[in-house]
């Protein structure tokens, strides 16, 4: 029996847009019945997003398992999107992506990470809270509620 290749991070390139789009659509599909519409990441233009943001991919061999999209801001690292292949959700990949974002923030001299999510995505909110993120605001959005969260990093 052949050993599985290790799981590894790599930086995305423009050639990854289709694979990212597919993974994001699959990852977010479970939320459509809950909120009655496609979440915005399902409708994003990933060709454009790859020009504007950083994407890091988590793969095992050629298989894309998860993706994190970030953007460096003046005073924080913004997490635009995290998506994990549906059959791999709940296996710690989201935590790995969040830990990688912390490394990016520290390397860029930022002591804070920020993100937003839909309040109806309770498992996502709970994950972020377990990883040290705190809710900073809530606001109505397209018939639901957007939850803004942040994590302050220790500066030692």
Secondary structure as UniProt FT lines:
FT   STRAND          7..11
FT   HELIX           14..16
FT   HELIX           17..35
FT   HELIX           40..43
FT   HELIX           46..52
FT   STRAND          54..60
FT   TURN            61..62
FT   STRAND          63..72
FT   STRAND          77..84
FT   HELIX           86..88
FT   TURN            89..90
FT   HELIX           93..107
FT   TURN            108..109
FT   STRAND          112..118
FT   TURN            119..120
FT   HELIX           122..130
FT   TURN            131..132
FT   STRAND          134..141
FT   TURN            142..143
FT   STRAND          144..152
//
